[in-house]
Amino acid sequence: MRTYFAALTLVAAGTLALGAAAPARIDPLEHFTAKAGVMTSGSRFTLRIVNIVVSRWSTYDEHRALETALLEKGWVEFMDQLCNVAPAGTIGTIDGREIAIRYAWEVVERGGHRRVFLATDEPISVAGAAGRPSALTDPFTFVELRVDANGEGEGKLSEAARLSVDQTRDIIELRDYADRPLHLIKVQSALRIAE
């Protein structure tokens, strides 16, 4: 009987130890869903879901290093710096890949409107002209999301050469945002919906 209890105690202790050793689940700081258009046949256009999960916001030091690289040495140095930054989340793309976000920055404006800036060191496939899938030309993608106080909005993507720094607001952004094609529609903050 003592052997049975001793064995049972060891099994219980081992189970608890394995549970404690498992990595803790990290809840995302932000989770956006969006839709991107894809031509699935010659005459059929469908919307596919894109998931954007931010697990951490970039530190101010990371932000300043990238901003300085872009201002002083251009987009090539920006990309070199970006490749050395620890992942800050993921983007689940329409072609089924999960791409690491290397830079995640948020600016809250009047009325609760937010601008979210994301950068990856990989290209993202998006719907191109006439809805045909295409990839941006650089091995890099910068995403700017604009969402309202309800967590709803739109997003645009760009290659590194189209980035600029607004020094008065201390942000890295898409140059000529209004003139860029719309890539992500029906952007929604999944965390705001859950509240």
Order of alpha helices (4+ residues) and beta strands (2+ residues): alpha-beta-beta-alpha-alpha-beta-beta-beta-beta-beta-beta-beta-beta-beta-beta-alpha
